[in-house]
């Protein structure tokens, strides 16, 4: 099996979920005592979050590129970024390394198209919902029409991510807020919903959603393991 390099820590709560999912999928595919070969470089989320609020994406791109280079030097054969929001700077990461970079939107877009979805709701941080780097990739590469919540819905989804989920806090009233937001997206014509922040999976499961759920964390982790296994046989 090839080695997966993970840029984690944004937040570490979801990075721990990545680790669990990658190893579980490797065991499911290979059986026995197998697990995924991986390296994780965990950044400090506090300065990352501060630069996000300040809009200093140039500094964030440089930090993510440096993390990717460290993973490649450590032996990673593939690099993935264990966060949706920071894919805002994915080009800086790709330019910094010679090994492949697995963009989180791609396995999600492929799964949506395979399911026959054409219009999808997107939940995530306000950066992911309001900027074009994520929905634009889904539109250009997969022909998907993306809907986001209204102003109040976006504010609530973002607040719950940063004030609760990034700290490992799971509150039933927040789950109900997400349920209502998803109901509204369904009423506006969404056929499915993307959990487009790696922490949302800690709060929202399929049973909580009026729409089919596409969990970027699970899809990303699974695709990385599939690549690591299949690349080793080629």
Residue, then its C-alpha position, 0 to 999 in steps of 0.5 A: x500500500x502507498x502512503x497517504x499524507x494528511x494535512x490535519x488539525x483544522x480542526x483536530x476533531x475531524x482529523x481524528x475522524x479521517x484517521x478512523x475512517x481511513x483505517x476502517x476502510x483499509x481493513x474492510x478492503x484488505x481484511x485481517x490486521x490491515x490498516x492504512x499507511x499514513x502520515x499526518x501533519x497536524x497544524x495549529x488551528x488558532x493562527x489558521x482560523x485567525x488568518x481565515x477571519x482576516x482574509x489572508x489566504x496568501x499566508x494560509x496558502x504558504x502554510x499549507x504548501x509547507x505542510x504538504x512539502x513536509x509530508x512529501x519529504x516524510x514519504x507520502x505518495x499522496x497528499x490530502x487536506x483534511x478540511x473543505x474550507x482550506x481547499x480555497x488554497x489548493x493550487x498552492x499545495x499542488x504547486x508545492x509537491x510532486x506527488x498527487x493531491x486529492x481534492x476533496x470536492x472530486x470524490x463528492x462530485x463523482x458520487x453525486x453524479x453517479x447518484x443522478x443528482x443535478x442540484x445539491x445543497x451545500x453546508x459548510x463554513x461561510x467561506x465554503x458556502x459564499x466563495x466560488x472555489x467549491x461550488x465553482x469546481x462542482x459546476x465546472x467539473x461535474x455540472x452540478x447546480x449548488x444551493x446554499x442556505x439563506x443569510x440566517x441559515x449560513x450564519x447559524x451553520x458557520x457559527x455551530x461549526x466554529x463555536x461547537x463542532x471544532x471544540x467537540x461540542x455536540x448539541x441537540x438544538x444545533x442538530x435541529x437547526x441543521x435539520x431545518x436548514x436542510x428542509x429549506x434546501x429541499x423545498x428550494x429544489x435540492x435533491x441531496x445535501x453535501x456535508x461540506x465541512x469535515x466537522x459536520x459529520x460529527x453532528x449530522x447523520x443520514x437519519x437527521x436529514x430530509x435529503x440524501x447526505x453526501x459526507x465529504x469526510x467519508x468520501x475523501x478518506x475512502x478515495x484516498x485509501x482506494x488510491x493507496x491500495x490500487x496504485x500499489x498494484x499498478 
